[in-house]
Amino acid sequence: MTALIAVLAVAGLVQPAAAGAAGAVKEDIKDALARIPGLKIVSEGPAPTGYRFFKLTFTQQADYTNPKAGTFEQRLTLLHRDTDAPTVMFTSGYNVSESPNRSEPTQIVNGNQVSMEYRYFAPSRPTAENWAKQLTIWQAAVDEHRIVQAFKSVYHANWLATGGSKGGMTATYFRRFFPNDVNGTIPYVAPNDVIDPLDSYDKFLSKVGNDPGCRDALKAVQRDTLKRRDELGALAEQASKENGFTYKIVGSIDKSLELSTIDSYFAFWQYQTQADCATVPKPGAPAKDLYAWFEKVGALTGYSDQALVGFVPYYYQAAVQLGAPEAYDSYLRDLLRYPGEDVPKTFVPKEIKRPKFDYLAMPDIDFWVRTQAKQMLYVYGGNDPWSAERFAPAKFPWSDNHAYTVPAGNHGSKIAQLPAEQAAEATATVRKWAGLPAQAPDARAFSTQSAPAGFPLFDADLMMIDRPKF
């Protein structure tokens, strides 16, 4: 029997006995998960060495203020290592990645990871939709709270929460409404649009990077594109016909081209690096070369219905609660056919009714972060436009809050990219919150070590690298 248990343990089917429990065998994780009310195991698939990977659903209420509104099945994934290890609660703020990839905090603590799909991102959506009442930051925070509390019946060690971009915002909102659910929160590149009509993005974008020539080149290629609208529009129309793209939401392919052109300056600094300045086409470049550059930075067909449909819940939230940057387009005004249209509501289908903008939601979050937040660690990128308006966590001696900026970093900035001393400090903080020894590995090692069993250590999906500008 002992030999059989050893074989099963090696195969990952039975967990080794807990320390101090001589002769005991841990319950199989599937059996433990089966006891969580509302949780369903959809499938188990390939995972990195030392882990097991599950696709799950969890029954949530459509509206926590109205039990009669029904329920929906929210998609989750679980990377299970050990019930005694720390657990990281992750969300991108969008769809859940179905790949067994670990966020950076999960790597740092070598822990378990529960990943959540944000409500209203298909298929995690109620059948009887009520966007105004059901798709709010509070409703989503309750989703995350219920998941953490449910999984704590299995994972008893310390918990962390994390996410990148909108996921970083989500992790912050979750902590504001449920400050005691986790032992620490690590939001990455999380924008903080406190008062929507007032922002600092234009000032940031006018000085971003260390090369004024690069900024000028980007503006020049935008003007060249709009002057050659018909030439480039023909290429976009051809690509749209080949791919079946339509433009009912924004109104026309010409409007998509204009909005994509406006956003290309922001998108370049969001996802490219200073070295990519050399790739910016010069005015008059062949149309096919210019079109190909936009395919890398922000496709001129990027606001087709097919590209937008998966992100409509985000644009809706930006239009009613989150806020968004103003368009950086003053130097293009003489060439615009649709001025004032580069705003979130443009990307929300007209049949979805929007309530008045909630001007209290973001100031409430900002005030809590500045005055009451504890154990928060923010990471921003020095060249990332979303860093123009960032969270500033409380600095009281008891707060144990931290904020770091990756020099010249973009929207994929992480702890491993910080200067060595700061990376070590941040890594030690994350490990401390996870209840692990203070001696921390070099965080930069996470960006160089090989992925186990052929799986990436840090997944682009987790940071939503391919998300639209807003």
KOLDO-600801 format. One record per residue (C-alpha): residue in three letters; x, z, y negated. Coordinates in steps of 0.02 Angstrom, whole numbers, plus 50000, padded with zeros to 5 digits. Last residue first. Layout:
REM KOLDO-600801
AlaXZY ...
This chain:
REM KOLDO-600801
Phe495504884347391 Lys496834871647434 Pro496234866247605 Arg496864874547766 Asp498234866847871 Ile499444881547862 Met498064893347918 Met499304907647940 Leu498784911148120 Asp498654892548155 Ala500494890748111 Asp500864901748262 Phe502324913748265 Leu503214917148428 Pro502814900148499 Phe502404899148686 Gly503564891248814 Ala503674906148930 Pro504364917348794 Ala504764909348626 Ser506604908348584 Gln507334919748453 Thr507674913248278 Ser506224918348165 Phe505954935048253 Ala507794939148232 Arg507534939948044 Ala506604956348067 Asp508214964848123 Pro507644977648251 Ala506944994248191 Gln507565011848225 Ala506095021948160 Pro505395024448334 Leu503605018148359 Gly501965025548299 Ala501285008748241 Trp501385014748060 Lys503235018248089 Arg503505001048165 Val502724992648014 Thr503805003047897 Ala505394999247994 Thr505014980647983 Ala504744981847796 Glu506404990747771 Ala507354978647883 Ala506604963647795 Gln506994971547625 Glu508824974047671 Ala509004956747747 Pro508184947047605 Leu506414942247655 Gln506094927547772 Ala505744938147926 Ile504394947547831 Lys503324932047808 Ser503004917647690 Gly501914903347752 His501104900447583 Asn502794896247505 Gly504374906347481 Ala505574903147336 Pro506174921247357 Val505024930147481 Thr504074943247382 Tyr503744960847443 Ala502404974047412 His502374991547486 Asn501165006047501 Asp501605023347568 Ser500195030947463 Trp500795048947460 Pro502055046547319 Phe500745036947217 Lys501095018447196 Ala499365011047225 Pro499344993147288 Ala499554978247171 Phe498614963747249 Arg499084946347193 Glu498614933547063 Ala499974920347042 Ser500454923147224 Trp499174910047276 Pro500294897147191 Asp501644900347322 Asn503364898247245 Gly503914916547258 Gly502964919347419 Tyr502004935447449 Val502034949647578 Tyr500914964847557 Leu501134981347651 Met499684993747643 Gln499835011547711 Lys498675019347582 Ala497415011947461 Gln496585023447334 Thr497005018247156 Arg497625000347146 Val496864994447311 Trp495195002647271 Phe495144995147096 Asp495534977747164 Ile494164978747295 Asp492854984347169 Pro493444971047044 Met493204958147184 Ala491394962347225 Leu490694966047052 Tyr490544948346982 Asp489424942547124 Phe489074924347080 Lys487224920247076 Pro486484915947245 Arg486914899647331 Lys485694888847428 Ile486424878247567 Glu485514861547557 Lys486754855847424 Pro488184855447548 Val489624866447485 Phe491204857347431 Thr490694854947248 Lys490264873547242 Pro492104877847261 Val492694869647097 Asp493584853147063 Glu492044845646979 Gly492484850046799 Pro492994832346755 Tyr492344818746872 Arg493014802146807 Leu494714808846762 Leu496104798546683 Asp496104805846507 Arg495994823446582 Leu497584821946685 Tyr498724833246583 Ser497364846846582 Asp497244846146772 Tyr497664862946851 Ala495924866246920 Glu495374884146895 Pro495864895547037 Ala494514902547152 Gly493214916447160 Leu492914927547310 Gln491064931447290 Val489824916947270 Ala490814900747256 Ala492324906747354 Gln491144912947489 Tyr490304895947500 Tyr491974887047502 Tyr492504897947648 Pro490904895247746 Val491084876347715 Phe492794875647798 Gly492384867147963 Val491294854247878 Leu492584849247748 Ala493714837347843 Gln492254828247927 Asp491274827347766 Ser492764819147683 Tyr493734829547558 Gly495464826247627 Thr495294807247617 Leu496674806647486 Ala497674817247606 Gly498554832747540 Val500444834547549 Lys500924824647704 Glu499544811647696 Phe499844811047508 Trp501604804947541 Ala500924791347657 Tyr499774785047519 Leu501234783747399 Asp502254774147527 Lys500794762547565 Ala500504759647378 Pro502284754147349 Ala503124765247219 Gly502624761547039 Pro502814779446981 Lys504174788047083 Pro503764795447253 Val504074814147282 Thr505244815947432 Ala506684824047336 Cys505534838347284 Asp505434842547468 Ala506994853447453 Gln506014865647345 Thr504854868747490 Gln503144862047539 Tyr501564871547582 Gln500814879647427 Trp501964871147303 Phe501394853947359 Ala499584859547375 Phe499484864947193 Tyr500174848247132 Ser499124838647260 Asp497504846947204 Ile497174834847062 Thr497514819947175 Ser496384826847310 Leu494994828947182 Glu495204811047122 Leu495264803547296 Ser493754813447353 Lys492804807547200 Asp493214789547241 Ile492664792147421 Ser490964797347357 Gly489734811747336 Val490684827647375 Ile489554832447521 Lys489004814947571 Tyr490764808147591 Thr490914799747761 Phe492414797347876 Gly492214786648032 Asn494064785848070 Glu494394767248048 Lys493124765947907 Ser493904780747817 Ala495664773647837 Gln495104757347757 Glu494234766747617 Ala495794777047584 Leu496854761247577 Ala495614753147457 Gly495594768947352 Leu497474767447334 Glu497334750647248 Asp495744755047153 Arg496434771647090 Arg498074764347028 Lys497974773646862 Leu497414789146958 Thr498914787847074 Asp500154785046933 Arg499494800346844 Gln499734810947001 Val501464803547030 Ala501974808346854 Lys501334826146872 Leu502344828347031 Ala503904820946951 Asp503734832546801 Arg503644847846913 Cys505164841847009 Gly506134838746848 Pro505744856446790 Asp506754862546940 Asn506764880946986 Gly505044881947061 Val503404886246974 Lys503384886346783 Ser501784877046738 Leu501014882346903 Phe501144900746860 Lys500364898646687 Asp498954888246760 Tyr498654900846900 Ser498474916046789 Asp496594918246798 Leu495064923046698 Pro493404915046748 Asp493454923546920 Ile493854941346872 Val494864949647011 Asp495504934347102 Asn496674943147222 Pro497614930847331 Ala498304936647501 Val499994929147546 Tyr500144940447700 Pro499144956447725 Ile499964970247828 Thr498794984947854 Gly499245002047925 Asn498575015948034 Val496895007748069 Asp495055012648059 Asn495265025747924 Pro495015015147768 Phe493405006847829 Phe492674998147676 Arg494324995547585 Arg495264992447747 Phe494104978347797 Tyr494254970847623 Thr496154970847636 Ala496174963047810 Thr494954949747749 Met496074945547600 Gly497544943947718 Gly496484932747830 Lys496054922247679 Ser497944919847662 Gly498714927747817 Gly498034941747925 Thr498424959447977 Ala497704975848040 Leu498694989248131 Trp498145001448267 Asn499045016348343 Ala498865020348528 His497195022448619 Tyr496835004748675 Val495355004848796 Ser493995014548704 Lys494875008948545 Phe494234991548586 Ala492464995748532 Gln493005004348371 Val494094989648323 Ile492714977048358 Arg491404987048263 His492544988548111 Glu492924969848113 Asp491084965248111 Val490764978447978 Ala492094970247869 Ala491224953447892 Gln489574960647829 Trp490494968347680 Ile491384952147633 Thr489714943147628 Leu488954929647738 Gln487354937647803 Lys486254940247651 Ala486584924347551 Trp486974913647702 Asn485364917047796 Glu485514907247957 Ala484324909848103 Thr485464904448245 Pro486804916648190 Arg488574909648177 Ser490164912048276 Pro490184893948339 Ala490654888948210 Phe491354898748064 Tyr489864908848004 Arg490704925448044 Tyr492604925748045 Glu493384923148217 Met494294938648273 Ser495984941148356 Val496434956648459 Gln498304958448483 Asn499274969848599 Gly500984976048550 Asn502814971548537 Val502854981348373 Ile503774967848275 Gln503014953548373 Thr501244959648344 Pro501674961948159 Glu502244943648153 Ser500664936648229 Arg500734932448414 Asn500124916448493 Pro499014914448646 Ser498144898448586 Glu496274898448555 Ser496514901448369 Val495014910348293 Asn494094900848157 Tyr494264906447976 Gly494804922747895 Ser496424921247993 Thr496014937348083 Phe497114949848173 Met496884967648237 Val498584973248303 Thr498684985548447 Pro500064998148482 Ala500584999848666 Asp499815012148789 Thr498494999648848 Asp499904987648889 Arg500214969148854 His498524961348818 Leu498334946348703 Leu496484946348667 Thr495414932748592 Leu493774934348499 Arg492254923448468 Gln490724931548390 Glu489074929848482 Phe487584931748367 Thr486224944648340 Gly484464946148270 Ala483804948048094 Lys482704962648150 Pro484164974748131 Asn484134971847941 Thr485514979547836 Tyr486844975347965 Asp486334957047960 Ala486754944948101 Gln487144959548217 Gln488644956748328 Thr488844953148514 Phe490664950748562 Thr491384935148642 Leu493024933648736 Lys494494922248774 Phe495814932048867 Phe497714931348873 Arg498814942248982 Tyr500544947048922 Gly502274950948993 Thr502834932848988 Pro501814923048863 Ala500044918848917 Pro499104906049021 Gly497204908349027 Glu495824920749059 Ser494044915449025 Val492404919948942 Ile492544938848957 Lys491004946248876 Leu490944961348761 Gly489274968648705 Pro489614985948776 Ile491444988348827 Arg491454992449014 Ala491984974949065 Leu493544976748959 Ala494184990949070 Asp493844981049228 Lys494754965949158 Ile496214977149106 Asp496514982549285 Glu496505001349290 Lys498215009149283 Val498965015049446 Ala499385033349477 Gly500795038949592 Ala501545050249461 Ala500555050149300 Gly501915056049182 Ala502215038849110 Ala500735027649143 Ala500695018249307 Pro501094999849301 Gln499684987749259 Val498854978149399 Leu498614959349403 Gly500194955549305 Ala501024946849452 Val502404959849450 Ala501084973449456 Leu500214965049602 Val501824964649701 Ala502174982949665 Ile500404987649714 Leu500614978649880 Ala502254987749913 Thr501415004449880 Met500005000050000 
